[in-house]
């Protein structure tokens, strides 16, 4: 069951806002602790407001007419969800579901729009996130459609994760938090195909795995699977 409290909304993104704007957001936001598997909003729902991930991880996905699920991306702490839908007044474009116990701040649509009219810095922040989401979606669609094979799609995904992990103390390794089925939903293929590809990558020594830790010993070798 979710637990509610009014909390400080500041995080690594919002804390960049001027103090007066951050304080205005804090006064309006309500923070909720959600368990794994909680749906924050569903594809096609009328927008109620934006959600900001403060702790945990949230999966954004869409469902096709054939019932298949495609995971758009995993949203980490510090990032907002549902911004474009709230600003445009259109339905949520995807379903947001927590992947682990998470702390999420919620700001109602009316409050966000009112604060955007009052504070230009907040309006710019919202616009930047909409632009980032658009660029990310275009990149994901390009990688999904233009890749010739499932092995290339998986290689692109792993290289992308390496890029996200580049600032860590161990840039060549990462925690594998997704199941093979979820990875398949990210690259548009089956769980069986993902398992087969992982086995092949290990045999070719493109990857090494110990429990949930995945190591990429030779990034260039993995990138060689990706068409220019």
Backbone as CSV, one residue per row, in Angstrom:
resi,resn,N_x,N_y,N_z,CA_x,CA_y,CA_z,C_x,C_y,C_z
1,UNK,0.844,-1.192,0.000,0.000,0.000,0.000,0.881,1.245,0.000
2,UNK,0.473,2.249,-0.767,1.250,3.484,-0.830,1.064,4.289,0.445
3,UNK,2.121,4.964,0.882,2.042,5.855,2.032,2.296,7.267,1.573
4,UNK,1.603,8.234,2.162,1.646,9.614,1.682,2.264,10.538,2.719
5,UNK,2.972,11.561,2.208,3.466,12.625,3.073,3.827,13.801,2.198
6,UNK,3.713,15.001,2.757,4.188,16.176,2.035,5.684,16.249,2.257
7,UNK,6.470,16.320,1.179,7.920,16.186,1.286,8.622,17.245,0.461
8,UNK,9.885,17.413,0.732,10.730,18.279,-0.079,10.858,17.700,-1.475
9,UNK,10.521,18.478,-2.491,10.506,17.986,-3.867,11.863,18.125,-4.536
10,UNK,12.808,18.753,-3.890,14.080,19.004,-4.537,14.807,17.702,-4.839
11,UNK,15.430,17.628,-6.023,16.261,16.503,-6.412,17.277,17.029,-7.397
12,UNK,18.018,16.163,-8.032,19.143,16.603,-8.851,18.723,17.435,-10.050
13,UNK,17.454,17.380,-10.456,16.988,18.231,-11.545,16.325,19.494,-11.010
14,UNK,15.358,19.316,-10.125,14.585,20.448,-9.643,15.423,21.377,-8.767
15,UNK,16.445,20.853,-8.135,17.262,21.710,-7.271,18.038,22.741,-8.076
16,UNK,18.070,22.586,-9.407,18.733,23.587,-10.235,17.856,24.822,-10.428
17,UNK,16.580,24.712,-10.069,15.682,25.854,-10.183,15.998,26.890,-9.103
18,UNK,15.648,28.165,-9.350,15.837,29.176,-8.307,15.090,28.775,-7.042
19,UNK,15.620,29.123,-5.870,15.004,28.715,-4.601,13.530,29.068,-4.486
20,UNK,13.143,30.239,-4.982,11.739,30.643,-4.849,10.826,29.722,-5.650
21,UNK,11.303,29.226,-6.807,10.500,28.317,-7.635,10.454,26.933,-6.993
22,UNK,11.613,26.472,-6.506,11.656,25.173,-5.842,10.746,25.159,-4.617
23,UNK,10.738,26.261,-3.885,9.889,26.351,-2.694,8.405,26.315,-3.070
24,UNK,8.058,26.972,-4.164,6.664,26.959,-4.620,6.227,25.552,-4.997
25,UNK,7.123,24.795,-5.633,6.815,23.412,-5.979,6.661,22.548,-4.738
26,UNK,7.541,22.765,-3.774,7.497,21.974,-2.546,6.177,22.153,-1.810
27,UNK,5.653,23.350,-1.828,4.415,23.638,-1.112,3.221,22.940,-1.746
28,UNK,3.283,22.670,-3.037,2.155,22.073,-3.744,2.269,20.563,-3.911
29,UNK,3.491,20.032,-3.837,3.714,18.622,-4.155,3.391,17.708,-2.971
30,UNK,2.926,16.513,-3.313,2.705,15.459,-2.324,3.553,14.268,-2.736
31,UNK,4.303,13.724,-1.796,5.182,12.592,-2.085,4.563,11.303,-1.557
32,UNK,4.616,10.266,-2.377,4.028,8.974,-2.043,5.081,7.888,-2.184
33,UNK,5.096,6.947,-1.261,5.963,5.783,-1.357,5.160,4.634,-1.953
34,UNK,5.635,4.115,-3.095,4.930,3.065,-3.820,5.705,1.749,-3.757
35,UNK,4.991,0.629,-3.753,5.661,-0.672,-3.844,6.015,-0.990,-5.296
36,UNK,6.749,-2.053,-5.508,7.054,-2.517,-6.860,5.759,-2.886,-7.583
37,UNK,5.671,-2.496,-8.859,4.513,-2.867,-9.671,3.334,-1.927,-9.585
38,UNK,3.490,-0.784,-8.911,2.393,0.181,-8.820,2.293,0.992,-10.114
39,UNK,1.089,1.166,-10.622,0.868,1.943,-11.842,0.568,3.389,-11.457
40,UNK,1.435,4.302,-11.860,1.244,5.722,-11.568,0.176,6.317,-12.468
41,UNK,0.241,5.975,-13.743,-0.800,6.348,-14.702,-0.750,5.367,-15.857
42,UNK,-1.860,5.290,-16.590,-1.973,4.317,-17.670,-2.125,5.017,-19.015
43,UNK,-1.616,4.377,-20.041,-1.740,4.868,-21.408,-3.209,5.137,-21.730
44,UNK,-3.487,6.338,-22.231,-4.854,6.691,-22.609,-5.651,7.393,-21.534
45,UNK,-5.124,7.464,-20.303,-5.831,8.159,-19.232,-5.734,9.670,-19.402
46,UNK,-6.772,10.364,-18.935,-6.750,11.828,-18.914,-5.725,12.264,-17.868
47,UNK,-4.831,13.184,-18.203,-3.756,13.562,-17.269,-4.281,14.262,-16.017
48,UNK,-3.745,13.848,-14.867,-4.090,14.470,-13.584,-2.993,15.413,-13.109
49,UNK,-1.747,15.102,-13.514,-0.621,15.900,-13.069,0.673,15.213,-13.442
50,UNK,1.790,15.794,-13.024,3.090,15.193,-13.307,3.596,14.442,-12.080
51,UNK,4.461,13.476,-12.332,5.085,12.685,-11.283,6.597,12.859,-11.413
52,UNK,7.265,13.078,-10.301,8.718,13.213,-10.300,9.302,12.064,-9.475
53,UNK,10.181,11.276,-10.099,10.805,10.148,-9.404,11.881,10.687,-8.473
54,UNK,11.702,10.486,-7.194,12.695,10.950,-6.223,13.627,9.821,-5.793
55,UNK,13.083,8.603,-5.749,13.878,7.430,-5.400,13.261,6.222,-6.082
56,UNK,14.106,5.376,-6.648,13.600,4.181,-7.316,13.709,4.271,-8.830
57,UNK,12.890,3.476,-9.500,12.942,3.386,-10.963,11.538,3.086,-11.482
58,UNK,11.183,3.752,-12.590,9.846,3.593,-13.168,9.963,3.179,-14.629
59,UNK,9.132,2.210,-15.015,9.109,1.707,-16.397,8.023,2.423,-17.181
60,UNK,8.395,2.974,-18.348,7.429,3.569,-19.269,7.213,2.616,-20.429
61,UNK,5.964,2.242,-20.686,5.686,1.270,-21.743,4.412,1.618,-22.484
62,UNK,4.297,1.095,-23.708,3.084,1.225,-24.496,2.645,-0.166,-24.924
63,UNK,1.354,-0.316,-25.220,0.802,-1.619,-25.583,0.232,-1.537,-26.987
64,UNK,0.609,-2.497,-27.842,0.121,-2.530,-29.211,-1.254,-3.159,-29.303
65,UNK,-1.891,-3.031,-30.474,-3.219,-3.591,-30.680,-3.218,-5.115,-30.585
66,UNK,-2.040,-5.725,-30.790,-1.932,-7.182,-30.694,-1.638,-7.654,-29.274
67,UNK,-1.603,-6.703,-28.326,-1.372,-7.062,-26.932,0.081,-7.069,-26.521
68,UNK,0.987,-6.898,-27.463,2.410,-6.889,-27.118,2.791,-5.583,-26.436
69,UNK,3.727,-5.689,-25.493,4.200,-4.525,-24.755,5.572,-4.108,-25.264
70,UNK,5.759,-2.799,-25.435,7.062,-2.250,-25.799,7.482,-1.275,-24.705
71,UNK,8.607,-1.565,-24.065,9.136,-0.672,-23.039,9.891,0.468,-23.716
72,UNK,9.462,1.693,-23.449,10.109,2.863,-24.051,11.428,3.167,-23.356
73,UNK,11.415,3.196,-22.030,12.642,3.453,-21.275,12.376,3.285,-19.786
74,UNK,13.471,3.225,-19.057,13.418,3.204,-17.605,13.754,4.607,-17.095
75,UNK,12.929,5.133,-16.231,13.102,6.489,-15.724,13.717,6.420,-14.324
76,UNK,14.851,7.076,-14.168,15.587,7.042,-12.906,15.193,8.220,-12.012
77,UNK,15.709,8.198,-10.795,15.421,9.262,-9.831,15.841,10.617,-10.370
78,UNK,15.007,11.619,-10.125,15.304,12.979,-10.544,14.569,13.417,-11.790
79,UNK,13.835,12.490,-12.432,13.190,12.821,-13.695,11.673,12.864,-13.560
80,UNK,11.022,13.789,-14.292,9.563,13.893,-14.245,8.899,12.963,-15.263
81,UNK,7.638,12.648,-15.017,6.846,11.796,-15.896,5.521,12.481,-16.218
82,UNK,5.057,12.303,-17.447,3.744,12.812,-17.836,3.701,14.290,-18.143
83,UNK,4.851,14.911,-18.347,4.903,16.367,-18.540,4.190,16.782,-19.825
84,UNK,4.482,16.110,-20.947,3.900,16.508,-22.231,2.381,16.397,-22.200
85,UNK,1.853,15.340,-21.597,0.403,15.148,-21.536,-0.259,16.245,-20.699
86,UNK,0.370,16.582,-19.582,-0.199,17.594,-18.695,-0.212,18.966,-19.363
87,UNK,0.866,19.324,-20.050,0.954,20.637,-20.687,-0.003,20.730,-21.885
88,UNK,-0.105,19.652,-22.660,-0.955,19.670,-23.858,-2.419,19.404,-23.538
89,UNK,-2.689,18.785,-22.382,-4.061,18.434,-22.042,-4.530,17.155,-22.707
90,UNK,-3.619,16.445,-23.377,-3.975,15.200,-24.039,-3.723,14.013,-23.108
91,UNK,-4.161,12.843,-23.546,-4.032,11.649,-22.722,-2.561,11.289,-22.506
92,UNK,-2.305,10.587,-21.390,-0.963,10.070,-21.167,-0.594,9.140,-22.322
93,UNK,0.618,9.303,-22.858,1.038,8.538,-24.030,1.483,7.126,-23.685
94,UNK,1.793,6.871,-22.428,2.349,5.577,-22.028,1.858,5.220,-20.633
95,UNK,2.211,4.020,-20.200,1.909,3.565,-18.846,3.189,3.641,-18.009
96,UNK,3.072,4.187,-16.813,4.218,4.314,-15.913,4.022,3.376,-14.738
97,UNK,4.963,2.460,-14.534,4.858,1.446,-13.482,6.179,1.354,-12.721
98,UNK,6.118,1.354,-11.416,7.335,1.283,-10.609,8.000,-0.083,-10.770
99,UNK,9.319,-0.075,-10.897,10.103,-1.301,-11.041,10.665,-1.788,-9.719
100,UNK,10.599,-0.941,-8.723,11.106,-1.257,-7.394,10.431,-0.292,-6.424
101,UNK,10.516,-0.535,-5.122,9.935,0.426,-4.170,10.451,1.836,-4.480
102,UNK,9.535,2.776,-4.636,9.905,4.097,-5.142,9.198,5.210,-4.382
103,UNK,9.861,6.350,-4.365,9.293,7.562,-3.789,8.989,8.507,-4.943
104,UNK,7.735,8.891,-5.067,7.297,9.695,-6.206,6.583,10.940,-5.712
105,UNK,6.968,12.096,-6.236,6.279,13.346,-5.925,5.253,13.641,-7.019
106,UNK,4.073,14.074,-6.617,2.979,14.361,-7.543,2.589,15.826,-7.456
107,UNK,2.413,16.451,-8.628,1.980,17.842,-8.704,0.794,17.915,-9.654
108,UNK,-0.322,18.414,-9.170,-1.546,18.462,-9.971,-1.361,19.333,-11.215
109,UNK,-2.105,18.983,-12.253,-2.035,19.711,-13.520,-2.313,21.199,-13.328
110,UNK,-3.365,21.525,-12.585,-3.728,22.939,-12.400,-2.636,23.699,-11.662
111,UNK,-2.005,23.047,-10.689,-0.940,23.711,-9.937,0.295,23.924,-10.808
112,UNK,0.638,22.912,-11.607,1.807,23.061,-12.481,1.595,24.194,-13.475
113,UNK,0.445,24.228,-14.138,0.194,25.263,-15.140,0.170,26.654,-14.513
114,UNK,-0.403,26.762,-13.310,-0.425,28.051,-12.628,0.984,28.515,-12.294
115,UNK,1.813,27.594,-11.786,3.180,27.960,-11.436,4.017,28.268,-12.671
116,UNK,3.740,27.601,-13.782,4.448,27.914,-15.027,4.152,29.336,-15.492
117,UNK,2.908,29.774,-15.300,2.551,31.150,-15.689,3.243,32.174,-14.791
118,UNK,3.475,31.795,-13.549,4.090,32.720,-12.596,5.614,32.756,-12.697
119,UNK,6.221,31.619,-13.080,7.674,31.499,-13.037,8.216,31.028,-14.394
120,UNK,8.902,31.934,-15.071,9.479,31.588,-16.364,10.521,30.484,-16.274
121,UNK,11.267,30.421,-15.157,12.278,29.377,-14.994,11.641,27.992,-14.967
122,UNK,10.484,27.884,-14.354,9.782,26.598,-14.314,9.266,26.239,-15.699
123,UNK,8.741,27.224,-16.416,8.262,26.967,-17.776,9.399,26.474,-18.668
124,UNK,10.577,27.064,-18.506,11.740,26.628,-19.278,12.137,25.214,-18.883
125,UNK,12.128,24.902,-17.596,12.471,23.560,-17.104,11.547,22.509,-17.706
126,UNK,10.249,22.823,-17.715,9.259,21.901,-18.286,9.504,21.721,-19.779
127,UNK,9.762,22.823,-20.489,10.015,22.753,-21.928,11.254,21.911,-22.230
128,UNK,12.289,22.062,-21.428,13.506,21.280,-21.638,13.244,19.787,-21.476
129,UNK,12.420,19.414,-20.510,12.123,18.000,-20.306,11.262,17.434,-21.436
130,UNK,10.345,18.230,-21.934,9.562,17.773,-23.084,10.480,17.544,-24.280
131,UNK,11.437,18.447,-24.494,12.388,18.305,-25.595,13.266,17.074,-25.402
132,UNK,13.722,16.843,-24.179,14.548,15.665,-23.899,13.778,14.379,-24.151
133,UNK,12.508,14.349,-23.733,11.685,13.162,-23.956,11.479,12.914,-25.447
134,UNK,11.266,13.990,-26.198,11.071,13.863,-27.648,12.330,13.307,-28.308
135,UNK,13.489,13.862,-27.947,14.745,13.395,-28.534,15.012,11.942,-28.163
136,UNK,14.718,11.585,-26.908,14.929,10.204,-26.467,14.029,9.242,-27.218
137,UNK,12.768,9.625,-27.412,11.836,8.759,-28.134,12.259,8.588,-29.582
138,UNK,12.688,9.654,-30.222,13.168,9.559,-31.605,14.357,8.623,-31.709
139,UNK,15.271,8.728,-30.769,16.453,7.865,-30.768,16.060,6.404,-30.584
140,UNK,15.127,6.149,-29.676,14.701,4.768,-29.426,13.994,4.174,-30.641
141,UNK,13.148,4.973,-31.288,12.449,4.491,-32.483,13.449,4.214,-33.605
142,UNK,14.410,5.111,-33.765,15.438,4.915,-34.793,16.213,3.632,-34.553
143,UNK,16.637,3.421,-33.312,17.411,2.221,-32.997,16.592,0.961,-33.214
144,UNK,15.302,1.039,-32.896,14.438,-0.132,-33.012,14.142,-0.464,-34.468
145,UNK,13.881,0.555,-35.264,13.467,0.329,-36.656,14.658,0.111,-37.577
146,UNK,15.720,0.865,-37.386,16.837,0.833,-38.326,17.812,-0.314,-38.068
147,UNK,17.749,-0.934,-36.902,18.626,-2.075,-36.644,18.158,-3.273,-37.468
148,UNK,19.106,-3.946,-38.125,18.760,-5.035,-39.034,18.463,-6.345,-38.332
149,UNK,18.946,-6.519,-37.126,18.802,-7.812,-36.455,18.605,-7.618,-34.964
150,UNK,18.123,-8.689,-34.312,17.937,-8.645,-32.868,19.271,-8.484,-32.151
151,UNK,20.333,-9.085,-32.685,21.648,-8.958,-32.049,22.137,-7.516,-32.091
152,UNK,21.871,-6.811,-33.181,22.257,-5.402,-33.272,21.453,-4.562,-32.288
153,UNK,20.148,-4.857,-32.157,19.310,-4.121,-31.215,19.804,-4.312,-29.782
154,UNK,20.169,-5.543,-29.440,20.676,-5.805,-28.091,22.017,-5.115,-27.872
155,UNK,22.867,-5.134,-28.874,24.159,-4.463,-28.761,23.967,-2.964,-28.559
156,UNK,23.039,-2.362,-29.301,22.753,-0.929,-29.134,22.280,-0.636,-27.715
157,UNK,21.411,-1.507,-27.197,20.881,-1.300,-25.855,22.002,-1.362,-24.820
158,UNK,22.873,-2.357,-24.930,23.958,-2.509,-23.961,24.948,-1.359,-24.043
159,UNK,25.272,-0.910,-25.248,26.177,0.230,-25.408,25.548,1.486,-24.816
160,UNK,24.228,1.649,-25.012,23.534,2.791,-24.417,23.610,2.773,-22.903
161,UNK,23.485,1.588,-22.326,23.609,1.466,-20.865,25.023,1.783,-20.411
162,UNK,26.011,1.403,-21.213,27.394,1.757,-20.875,27.561,3.268,-20.844
163,UNK,26.971,3.951,-21.816,27.072,5.412,-21.863,26.458,6.033,-20.611
164,UNK,25.317,5.500,-20.169,24.682,6.024,-18.965,25.525,5.761,-17.726
165,UNK,26.363,4.737,-17.788,27.164,4.317,-16.641,28.588,4.867,-16.692
166,UNK,28.864,5.732,-17.671,30.247,6.162,-17.929,30.868,6.943,-16.771
167,UNK,30.040,7.584,-15.955,30.581,8.396,-14.867,30.832,7.594,-13.592
168,UNK,30.506,6.303,-13.588,30.668,5.493,-12.386,32.120,5.064,-12.216
169,UNK,32.408,4.456,-11.073,33.767,3.973,-10.808,34.115,2.755,-11.653
170,UNK,33.096,2.063,-12.153,33.311,0.868,-12.974,32.487,1.011,-14.263
171,UNK,32.954,1.849,-15.194,32.163,2.162,-16.388,31.919,0.979,-17.317
172,UNK,32.690,-0.097,-17.182,32.509,-1.244,-18.064,31.564,-2.294,-17.489
173,UNK,31.008,-2.022,-16.308,30.076,-2.981,-15.732,28.823,-2.271,-15.242
174,UNK,27.741,-3.031,-15.123,26.452,-2.456,-14.736,25.625,-3.519,-14.034
175,UNK,24.639,-3.065,-13.291,23.677,-3.961,-12.674,22.565,-4.237,-13.677
176,UNK,22.304,-5.506,-13.932,21.249,-5.890,-14.856,19.963,-6.015,-14.051
177,UNK,19.124,-4.981,-14.128,17.923,-4.932,-13.287,16.690,-5.434,-14.026
178,UNK,16.811,-5.707,-15.323,15.678,-6.167,-16.121,15.763,-7.662,-16.379
179,UNK,14.622,-8.290,-16.493,14.587,-9.698,-16.888,14.786,-9.802,-18.394
180,UNK,15.034,-11.013,-18.883,15.166,-11.211,-20.326,13.862,-10.859,-21.043
181,UNK,12.743,-11.101,-20.391,11.458,-10.739,-21.001,11.342,-9.227,-21.151
182,UNK,11.754,-8.480,-20.124,11.671,-7.016,-20.181,12.651,-6.460,-21.210
183,UNK,13.834,-7.051,-21.306,14.781,-6.619,-22.336,14.182,-6.868,-23.718
184,UNK,13.517,-8.012,-23.884,12.839,-8.284,-25.142,11.787,-7.237,-25.463
185,UNK,11.092,-6.763,-24.437,10.082,-5.721,-24.638,10.715,-4.382,-24.985
186,UNK,11.978,-4.204,-24.673,12.665,-2.961,-25.026,13.167,-2.982,-26.462
187,UNK,13.497,-4.169,-26.980,14.072,-4.239,-28.326,13.133,-4.926,-29.310
188,UNK,11.902,-5.196,-28.884,10.907,-5.728,-29.793,11.120,-7.165,-30.208
189,UNK,11.528,-8.009,-29.268,11.723,-9.421,-29.583,11.281,-10.266,-28.397
190,UNK,11.410,-11.585,-28.502,10.908,-12.482,-27.471,11.943,-12.731,-26.376
191,UNK,11.455,-13.244,-25.245,12.352,-13.601,-24.155,13.328,-14.691,-24.596
192,UNK,12.823,-15.647,-25.381,13.668,-16.735,-25.839,14.814,-16.227,-26.707
193,UNK,14.516,-15.261,-27.557,15.554,-14.687,-28.420,16.605,-13.957,-27.594
194,UNK,16.163,-13.211,-26.587,17.108,-12.494,-25.714,18.011,-13.487,-24.986
195,UNK,17.446,-14.553,-24.458,18.252,-15.564,-23.757,19.274,-16.187,-24.700
196,UNK,18.851,-16.450,-25.937,19.776,-17.018,-26.924,20.890,-16.033,-27.262
197,UNK,20.541,-14.764,-27.390,21.541,-13.743,-27.714,22.542,-13.580,-26.571
198,UNK,22.056,-13.576,-25.331,22.957,-13.461,-24.187,23.933,-14.626,-24.161
199,UNK,23.424,-15.831,-24.427,24.303,-17.003,-24.446,25.348,-16.872,-25.551
200,UNK,24.936,-16.374,-26.714,25.878,-16.181,-27.814,26.912,-15.111,-27.521
201,UNK,26.475,-13.993,-26.905,27.403,-12.914,-26.553,28.437,-13.400,-25.538
202,UNK,27.994,-14.239,-24.596,28.930,-14.781,-23.608,29.939,-15.705,-24.289
203,UNK,29.452,-16.519,-25.215,30.334,-17.446,-25.917,31.369,-16.692,-26.738
204,UNK,30.966,-15.542,-27.307,31.896,-14.717,-28.085,32.730,-13.799,-27.188
205,UNK,32.515,-13.889,-25.885,33.222,-13.070,-24.894,32.976,-11.581,-25.081
206,UNK,31.790,-11.266,-25.584,31.384,-9.870,-25.687,30.878,-9.354,-24.344
207,UNK,30.333,-10.268,-23.540,29.855,-9.907,-22.215,30.261,-10.998,-21.231
208,UNK,30.303,-10.609,-19.961,30.507,-11.540,-18.861,29.452,-11.228,-17.813
209,UNK,28.962,-12.235,-17.133,27.910,-12.008,-16.150,28.156,-12.824,-14.899
210,UNK,28.016,-12.143,-13.765,28.110,-12.798,-12.469,26.915,-12.334,-11.644
211,UNK,25.925,-13.198,-11.515,24.695,-12.789,-10.850,24.008,-11.709,-11.659
212,UNK,23.724,-10.583,-11.015,23.077,-9.467,-11.712,24.079,-8.459,-12.273
213,UNK,25.376,-8.724,-12.102,26.404,-7.814,-12.610,26.813,-8.218,-14.016
214,UNK,26.704,-7.280,-14.936,27.067,-7.515,-16.334,28.317,-6.708,-16.656
215,UNK,29.303,-7.356,-17.231,30.579,-6.712,-17.571,30.756,-6.742,-19.082
216,UNK,31.149,-5.588,-19.651,31.464,-5.485,-21.072,32.979,-5.332,-21.178
217,UNK,33.732,-6.414,-21.387,35.198,-6.326,-21.369,35.785,-5.574,-22.556
218,UNK,35.055,-5.552,-23.694,35.580,-4.908,-24.894,34.445,-4.199,-25.615
219,UNK,34.313,-2.906,-25.335,33.216,-2.126,-25.919,33.300,-2.103,-27.439
220,UNK,34.509,-1.986,-27.986,34.666,-1.905,-29.434,34.155,-3.174,-30.113
221,UNK,34.403,-4.315,-29.500,33.917,-5.580,-30.065,32.400,-5.598,-30.081
222,UNK,31.763,-5.086,-29.031,30.302,-5.023,-28.989,29.782,-4.039,-30.020
223,UNK,30.457,-2.892,-30.171,30.034,-1.893,-31.143,30.185,-2.376,-32.587
224,UNK,31.032,-3.374,-32.794,31.218,-3.883,-34.153,29.955,-4.558,-34.677
225,UNK,29.029,-4.894,-33.789,27.763,-5.503,-34.209,26.750,-4.455,-34.687
226,UNK,27.068,-3.190,-34.449,26.138,-2.111,-34.768,26.473,-1.508,-36.107
227,UNK,25.517,-1.498,-37.011,25.730,-0.897,-38.334,25.864,0.611,-38.184
228,UNK,26.704,1.197,-38.983,26.927,2.653,-38.928,25.712,3.377,-39.488
